[in-house]
Amino acid sequence: MTTQKQQAPQNGEQAVAKQELSQSQRFMTKVISEFGSSVGEVALTNFQKRLAQNYFIALDAVLKTTEEKRLKKSEKYRDQLPVTWANVNMDKLARDVVAYARIGFDPAQPNHINLIPFKNNNTNKYDIGFVEGYRGLELKAVKYGLDVPNHVTVELVYSTDRFKPIKKDATHQYEGYEFEITNAFDRGKIVGGFYFHSYIENPEKNKLVMMTVKDIEKRKPDHASPEFWGGEKDKWENGKKVGKETVEGWYEKMCWKTVYRAAHSDITIDSQKIDDDYLRLKQMEQDFAEAEVNEEIRANANKNIIDVTPNAEGADAPSTPGDFSGDVPPMDPPAGGNPEEEVLF
């Protein structure tokens, strides 16, 4: 009798392990099948297998985190559909993973690609949105660019810096700049930024683009998280909003990333390099944008305020896995708002 009682938990543990393994196997089977249908062969390279595993690991963590946040909300604001693998549109997910993996996006690399579950009310399943980080934009520009520069320089300019743009004219054969930091440890306030595309063999193609602070802040997401950009956020105590608090954020890092994204988005895509994976990627971006708009309409129609930065204690903010906020996802930012661990931007 004692032996049987001791064996029961072990069998239960084995069943759980087997169930978890089977979910991973189902995911890999879907992806392998999609690879086979898209490239004409079933076998994956070791690199492709590693990428597929990285997508599973990353998404598994995202689903668990999002489900925990769903459960912390009150019944009034909680979506009744659990954010679990069983409720993910696996067919669509497999096609999307294949497209991004073939391009080279790796969720295990910082700022490559970010996964966001959002509910599709037509299917009553969760689709997965793929949002490119600033390093992902660089990867795409290099892979599909028409005339990729040899170097891309991105800098912020502060009030004590000396910056002189050199534009192409009768006395200058190509664009350039002079840039000097006069006080490295107290540079003053940010007054702007610039990016520079340089071509070693064809310097006449060099391109200098300057951005004022106003230009940079125009690109700031409408619902940007104060943990990243700084500013005021709602203060919560015991699940109730009690006022506002000021957050320092990482304003300088966010400004630099904004210029960085602009620098790589400015590289023209070569139409001859466009393939099925790129077209799939653009379709997914469009679908995600439409889902964001639909969620805004639904929320406003129901007179609910979308709050994408609820307090860490899980306050009853009317945010759901389908809520969006531009470049900031519908989840709390990482502890401390570390910009290197930023989810999207």
Contacts in CASP RR format, 6 or more apart in sequence:
PFRMAT RR
TARGET T0000
AUTHOR 0000-0000-0000
METHOD contacts of the structure
MODEL  1
MTTQKQQAPQNGEQAVAKQELSQSQRFMTKVISEFGSSVGEVALTNFQKR
LAQNYFIALDAVLKTTEEKRLKKSEKYRDQLPVTWANVNMDKLARDVVAY
ARIGFDPAQPNHINLIPFKNNNTNKYDIGFVEGYRGLELKAVKYGLDVPN
HVTVELVYSTDRFKPIKKDATHQYEGYEFEITNAFDRGKIVGGFYFHSYI
ENPEKNKLVMMTVKDIEKRKPDHASPEFWGGEKDKWENGKKVGKETVEGW
YEKMCWKTVYRAAHSDITIDSQKIDDDYLRLKQMEQDFAEAEVNEEIRAN
ANKNIIDVTPNAEGADAPSTPGDFSGDVPPMDPPAGGNPEEEVLF
23 85 0 8 1.000
24 56 0 8 1.000
26 90 0 8 1.000
27 52 0 8 1.000
27 56 0 8 1.000
27 85 0 8 1.000
27 90 0 8 1.000
27 94 0 8 1.000
28 52 0 8 1.000
28 53 0 8 1.000
28 56 0 8 1.000
30 90 0 8 1.000
30 91 0 8 1.000
30 93 0 8 1.000
30 94 0 8 1.000
31 52 0 8 1.000
31 55 0 8 1.000
31 94 0 8 1.000
31 97 0 8 1.000
31 98 0 8 1.000
31 101 0 8 1.000
32 42 0 8 1.000
32 44 0 8 1.000
32 52 0 8 1.000
33 42 0 8 1.000
33 94 0 8 1.000
34 94 0 8 1.000
34 95 0 8 1.000
34 97 0 8 1.000
34 98 0 8 1.000
35 41 0 8 1.000
35 42 0 8 1.000
35 44 0 8 1.000
35 48 0 8 1.000
35 98 0 8 1.000
36 42 0 8 1.000
38 98 0 8 1.000
38 102 0 8 1.000
38 276 0 8 1.000
39 102 0 8 1.000
44 52 0 8 1.000
48 101 0 8 1.000
48 102 0 8 1.000
51 101 0 8 1.000
51 104 0 8 1.000
51 106 0 8 1.000
52 97 0 8 1.000
52 101 0 8 1.000
54 106 0 8 1.000
54 107 0 8 1.000
54 108 0 8 1.000
55 97 0 8 1.000
55 100 0 8 1.000
55 101 0 8 1.000
55 107 0 8 1.000
55 115 0 8 1.000
57 107 0 8 1.000
57 108 0 8 1.000
58 107 0 8 1.000
58 108 0 8 1.000
58 115 0 8 1.000
59 93 0 8 1.000
59 107 0 8 1.000
59 115 0 8 1.000
59 128 0 8 1.000
60 85 0 8 1.000
62 115 0 8 1.000
62 116 0 8 1.000
62 117 0 8 1.000
63 83 0 8 1.000
63 84 0 8 1.000
63 85 0 8 1.000
63 88 0 8 1.000
63 117 0 8 1.000
65 331 0 8 1.000
66 83 0 8 1.000
66 117 0 8 1.000
66 321 0 8 1.000
66 331 0 8 1.000
67 82 0 8 1.000
67 83 0 8 1.000
67 84 0 8 1.000
69 310 0 8 1.000
69 314 0 8 1.000
69 331 0 8 1.000
69 332 0 8 1.000
70 78 0 8 1.000
70 79 0 8 1.000
70 82 0 8 1.000
70 83 0 8 1.000
70 320 0 8 1.000
70 321 0 8 1.000
71 78 0 8 1.000
72 313 0 8 1.000
72 314 0 8 1.000
73 314 0 8 1.000
73 316 0 8 1.000
73 317 0 8 1.000
73 319 0 8 1.000
74 316 0 8 1.000
76 316 0 8 1.000
76 318 0 8 1.000
77 304 0 8 1.000
77 316 0 8 1.000
77 317 0 8 1.000
77 318 0 8 1.000
77 319 0 8 1.000
77 320 0 8 1.000
78 320 0 8 1.000
79 119 0 8 1.000
79 320 0 8 1.000
79 321 0 8 1.000
79 322 0 8 1.000
81 87 0 8 1.000
81 119 0 8 1.000
81 124 0 8 1.000
81 126 0 8 1.000
83 117 0 8 1.000
83 126 0 8 1.000
83 321 0 8 1.000
87 124 0 8 1.000
87 125 0 8 1.000
87 126 0 8 1.000
88 117 0 8 1.000
88 125 0 8 1.000
88 126 0 8 1.000
88 127 0 8 1.000
88 128 0 8 1.000
89 120 0 8 1.000
89 123 0 8 1.000
89 125 0 8 1.000
89 126 0 8 1.000
89 127 0 8 1.000
89 128 0 8 1.000
92 127 0 8 1.000
92 128 0 8 1.000
93 127 0 8 1.000
93 128 0 8 1.000
95 280 0 8 1.000
96 128 0 8 1.000
96 129 0 8 1.000
96 130 0 8 1.000
96 280 0 8 1.000
96 284 0 8 1.000
98 277 0 8 1.000
99 276 0 8 1.000
99 277 0 8 1.000
99 280 0 8 1.000
99 281 0 8 1.000
99 284 0 8 1.000
100 113 0 8 1.000
100 130 0 8 1.000
100 277 0 8 1.000
100 281 0 8 1.000
102 277 0 8 1.000
103 139 0 8 1.000
103 140 0 8 1.000
103 143 0 8 1.000
103 277 0 8 1.000
103 278 0 8 1.000
103 281 0 8 1.000
104 139 0 8 1.000
104 143 0 8 1.000
105 112 0 8 1.000
105 113 0 8 1.000
105 130 0 8 1.000
105 132 0 8 1.000
105 136 0 8 1.000
105 139 0 8 1.000
106 112 0 8 1.000
106 113 0 8 1.000
107 113 0 8 1.000
107 114 0 8 1.000
107 115 0 8 1.000
109 135 0 8 1.000
110 135 0 8 1.000
110 340 0 8 1.000
110 341 0 8 1.000
111 133 0 8 1.000
111 134 0 8 1.000
111 135 0 8 1.000
111 136 0 8 1.000
111 340 0 8 1.000
111 342 0 8 1.000
112 132 0 8 1.000
112 133 0 8 1.000
112 135 0 8 1.000
112 136 0 8 1.000
112 139 0 8 1.000
113 130 0 8 1.000
113 131 0 8 1.000
113 132 0 8 1.000
113 133 0 8 1.000
113 136 0 8 1.000
114 130 0 8 1.000
114 131 0 8 1.000
114 132 0 8 1.000
114 133 0 8 1.000
114 329 0 8 1.000
114 343 0 8 1.000
114 344 0 8 1.000
115 128 0 8 1.000
115 129 0 8 1.000
115 130 0 8 1.000
116 128 0 8 1.000
116 129 0 8 1.000
116 130 0 8 1.000
116 131 0 8 1.000
116 324 0 8 1.000
116 329 0 8 1.000
116 330 0 8 1.000
117 126 0 8 1.000
117 127 0 8 1.000
117 128 0 8 1.000
117 129 0 8 1.000
117 321 0 8 1.000
117 322 0 8 1.000
118 126 0 8 1.000
118 127 0 8 1.000
118 128 0 8 1.000
118 129 0 8 1.000
118 288 0 8 1.000
118 291 0 8 1.000
118 295 0 8 1.000
118 321 0 8 1.000
118 322 0 8 1.000
118 324 0 8 1.000
118 330 0 8 1.000
119 125 0 8 1.000
119 126 0 8 1.000
119 127 0 8 1.000
119 320 0 8 1.000
119 321 0 8 1.000
119 322 0 8 1.000
120 126 0 8 1.000
120 127 0 8 1.000
120 291 0 8 1.000
126 321 0 8 1.000
127 287 0 8 1.000
127 291 0 8 1.000
129 284 0 8 1.000
129 288 0 8 1.000
130 281 0 8 1.000
130 284 0 8 1.000
130 288 0 8 1.000
131 288 0 8 1.000
131 327 0 8 1.000
131 329 0 8 1.000
131 344 0 8 1.000
132 140 0 8 1.000
133 261 0 8 1.000
133 344 0 8 1.000
133 345 0 8 1.000
134 257 0 8 1.000
134 260 0 8 1.000
134 261 0 8 1.000
134 264 0 8 1.000
134 345 0 8 1.000
137 261 0 8 1.000
137 264 0 8 1.000
137 265 0 8 1.000
138 152 0 8 1.000
138 260 0 8 1.000
138 264 0 8 1.000
140 264 0 8 1.000
140 281 0 8 1.000
141 148 0 8 1.000
141 264 0 8 1.000
141 265 0 8 1.000
141 267 0 8 1.000
142 148 0 8 1.000
143 273 0 8 1.000
144 269 0 8 1.000
144 270 0 8 1.000
144 273 0 8 1.000
144 274 0 8 1.000
144 278 0 8 1.000
145 267 0 8 1.000
145 268 0 8 1.000
145 269 0 8 1.000
145 270 0 8 1.000
145 273 0 8 1.000
146 267 0 8 1.000
146 268 0 8 1.000
146 269 0 8 1.000
146 270 0 8 1.000
146 273 0 8 1.000
147 205 0 8 1.000
147 267 0 8 1.000
147 268 0 8 1.000
148 267 0 8 1.000
149 197 0 8 1.000
149 198 0 8 1.000
149 199 0 8 1.000
149 205 0 8 1.000
149 207 0 8 1.000
149 267 0 8 1.000
150 198 0 8 1.000
150 199 0 8 1.000
150 200 0 8 1.000
150 201 0 8 1.000
151 196 0 8 1.000
151 197 0 8 1.000
151 198 0 8 1.000
151 200 0 8 1.000
152 195 0 8 1.000
152 196 0 8 1.000
152 197 0 8 1.000
152 198 0 8 1.000
152 263 0 8 1.000
152 264 0 8 1.000
153 195 0 8 1.000
153 196 0 8 1.000
153 198 0 8 1.000
154 194 0 8 1.000
154 195 0 8 1.000
154 256 0 8 1.000
154 259 0 8 1.000
154 260 0 8 1.000
154 263 0 8 1.000
155 179 0 8 1.000
155 193 0 8 1.000
155 194 0 8 1.000
155 195 0 8 1.000
155 259 0 8 1.000
156 190 0 8 1.000
156 192 0 8 1.000
156 193 0 8 1.000
156 252 0 8 1.000
156 255 0 8 1.000
156 256 0 8 1.000
156 259 0 8 1.000
157 163 0 8 1.000
157 179 0 8 1.000
157 190 0 8 1.000
157 191 0 8 1.000
157 192 0 8 1.000
157 193 0 8 1.000
157 194 0 8 1.000
158 181 0 8 1.000
158 187 0 8 1.000
158 188 0 8 1.000
158 189 0 8 1.000
158 190 0 8 1.000
158 191 0 8 1.000
159 187 0 8 1.000
159 188 0 8 1.000
159 189 0 8 1.000
159 190 0 8 1.000
159 191 0 8 1.000
160 181 0 8 1.000
160 182 0 8 1.000
160 183 0 8 1.000
160 186 0 8 1.000
160 187 0 8 1.000
160 188 0 8 1.000
161 179 0 8 1.000
161 180 0 8 1.000
161 181 0 8 1.000
161 182 0 8 1.000
161 187 0 8 1.000
162 178 0 8 1.000
162 179 0 8 1.000
162 180 0 8 1.000
162 182 0 8 1.000
163 177 0 8 1.000
163 178 0 8 1.000
163 179 0 8 1.000
163 180 0 8 1.000
163 194 0 8 1.000
164 177 0 8 1.000
164 178 0 8 1.000
164 179 0 8 1.000
165 175 0 8 1.000
165 176 0 8 1.000
165 177 0 8 1.000
165 194 0 8 1.000
165 208 0 8 1.000
165 210 0 8 1.000
166 172 0 8 1.000
166 175 0 8 1.000
166 176 0 8 1.000
166 177 0 8 1.000
166 178 0 8 1.000
166 208 0 8 1.000
167 175 0 8 1.000
167 176 0 8 1.000
167 208 0 8 1.000
168 174 0 8 1.000
168 175 0 8 1.000
168 204 0 8 1.000
168 206 0 8 1.000
173 203 0 8 1.000
173 204 0 8 1.000
174 203 0 8 1.000
174 204 0 8 1.000
174 205 0 8 1.000
174 206 0 8 1.000
175 196 0 8 1.000
175 206 0 8 1.000
175 207 0 8 1.000
175 208 0 8 1.000
176 196 0 8 1.000
176 206 0 8 1.000
176 208 0 8 1.000
177 194 0 8 1.000
177 196 0 8 1.000
177 208 0 8 1.000
181 187 0 8 1.000
190 213 0 8 1.000
190 216 0 8 1.000
190 251 0 8 1.000
190 252 0 8 1.000
190 255 0 8 1.000
191 212 0 8 1.000
191 213 0 8 1.000
192 210 0 8 1.000
192 211 0 8 1.000
192 212 0 8 1.000
192 213 0 8 1.000
192 215 0 8 1.000
192 216 0 8 1.000
192 255 0 8 1.000
193 210 0 8 1.000
193 211 0 8 1.000
193 212 0 8 1.000
193 216 0 8 1.000
193 255 0 8 1.000
193 259 0 8 1.000
194 208 0 8 1.000
194 209 0 8 1.000
194 210 0 8 1.000
194 211 0 8 1.000
194 259 0 8 1.000
195 208 0 8 1.000
195 209 0 8 1.000
195 259 0 8 1.000
195 260 0 8 1.000
195 262 0 8 1.000
195 263 0 8 1.000
195 266 0 8 1.000
196 206 0 8 1.000
196 207 0 8 1.000
196 208 0 8 1.000
196 209 0 8 1.000
197 205 0 8 1.000
197 206 0 8 1.000
197 207 0 8 1.000
197 263 0 8 1.000
197 266 0 8 1.000
197 267 0 8 1.000
198 206 0 8 1.000
199 205 0 8 1.000
199 206 0 8 1.000
207 266 0 8 1.000
209 262 0 8 1.000
209 263 0 8 1.000
209 266 0 8 1.000
211 259 0 8 1.000
211 262 0 8 1.000
213 255 0 8 1.000
216 255 0 8 1.000
216 258 0 8 1.000
216 259 0 8 1.000
219 258 0 8 1.000
219 261 0 8 1.000
219 262 0 8 1.000
220 229 0 8 1.000
220 254 0 8 1.000
220 258 0 8 1.000
221 325 0 8 1.000
221 326 0 8 1.000
221 327 0 8 1.000
221 328 0 8 1.000
221 345 0 8 1.000
222 325 0 8 1.000
222 326 0 8 1.000
223 306 0 8 1.000
223 308 0 8 1.000
223 325 0 8 1.000
223 326 0 8 1.000
223 328 0 8 1.000
224 254 0 8 1.000
224 325 0 8 1.000
224 326 0 8 1.000
224 327 0 8 1.000
224 328 0 8 1.000
225 233 0 8 1.000
225 308 0 8 1.000
225 309 0 8 1.000
225 325 0 8 1.000
225 328 0 8 1.000
225 333 0 8 1.000
226 232 0 8 1.000
226 233 0 8 1.000
226 247 0 8 1.000
226 249 0 8 1.000
226 309 0 8 1.000
227 233 0 8 1.000
227 247 0 8 1.000
227 249 0 8 1.000
227 309 0 8 1.000
227 333 0 8 1.000
227 336 0 8 1.000
227 337 0 8 1.000
228 249 0 8 1.000
228 250 0 8 1.000
228 253 0 8 1.000
228 254 0 8 1.000
228 328 0 8 1.000
228 333 0 8 1.000
228 337 0 8 1.000
228 339 0 8 1.000
228 342 0 8 1.000
228 345 0 8 1.000
229 249 0 8 1.000
229 250 0 8 1.000
229 251 0 8 1.000
229 254 0 8 1.000
230 246 0 8 1.000
230 247 0 8 1.000
230 248 0 8 1.000
230 249 0 8 1.000
230 250 0 8 1.000
230 251 0 8 1.000
231 246 0 8 1.000
231 247 0 8 1.000
231 249 0 8 1.000
232 244 0 8 1.000
232 245 0 8 1.000
232 246 0 8 1.000
232 247 0 8 1.000
233 244 0 8 1.000
233 245 0 8 1.000
233 247 0 8 1.000
233 309 0 8 1.000
234 241 0 8 1.000
234 243 0 8 1.000
234 244 0 8 1.000
234 245 0 8 1.000
234 307 0 8 1.000
234 309 0 8 1.000
234 311 0 8 1.000
235 241 0 8 1.000
235 242 0 8 1.000
235 243 0 8 1.000
235 244 0 8 1.000
235 245 0 8 1.000
235 311 0 8 1.000
236 242 0 8 1.000
236 310 0 8 1.000
236 311 0 8 1.000
236 313 0 8 1.000
236 314 0 8 1.000
236 315 0 8 1.000
239 311 0 8 1.000
239 313 0 8 1.000
239 314 0 8 1.000
239 315 0 8 1.000
239 316 0 8 1.000
240 315 0 8 1.000
241 315 0 8 1.000
249 337 0 8 1.000
250 337 0 8 1.000
250 338 0 8 1.000
250 339 0 8 1.000
253 339 0 8 1.000
254 339 0 8 1.000
254 345 0 8 1.000
257 339 0 8 1.000
257 345 0 8 1.000
261 345 0 8 1.000
269 278 0 8 1.000
291 322 0 8 1.000
291 324 0 8 1.000
292 324 0 8 1.000
292 326 0 8 1.000
295 306 0 8 1.000
295 322 0 8 1.000
295 323 0 8 1.000
295 324 0 8 1.000
296 306 0 8 1.000
296 324 0 8 1.000
299 305 0 8 1.000
299 306 0 8 1.000
299 318 0 8 1.000
299 323 0 8 1.000
304 318 0 8 1.000
305 318 0 8 1.000
306 318 0 8 1.000
306 319 0 8 1.000
306 323 0 8 1.000
306 325 0 8 1.000
307 317 0 8 1.000
307 318 0 8 1.000
307 319 0 8 1.000
308 319 0 8 1.000
308 323 0 8 1.000
308 324 0 8 1.000
308 325 0 8 1.000
308 328 0 8 1.000
308 329 0 8 1.000
308 330 0 8 1.000
308 331 0 8 1.000
309 317 0 8 1.000
309 328 0 8 1.000
309 332 0 8 1.000
309 333 0 8 1.000
310 317 0 8 1.000
310 319 0 8 1.000
310 332 0 8 1.000
311 317 0 8 1.000
312 332 0 8 1.000
319 330 0 8 1.000
320 330 0 8 1.000
321 330 0 8 1.000
322 330 0 8 1.000
323 330 0 8 1.000
324 330 0 8 1.000
326 344 0 8 1.000
327 344 0 8 1.000
327 345 0 8 1.000
328 343 0 8 1.000
328 344 0 8 1.000
328 345 0 8 1.000
329 343 0 8 1.000
329 344 0 8 1.000
331 343 0 8 1.000
333 342 0 8 1.000
333 343 0 8 1.000
334 341 0 8 1.000
334 342 0 8 1.000
334 343 0 8 1.000
END
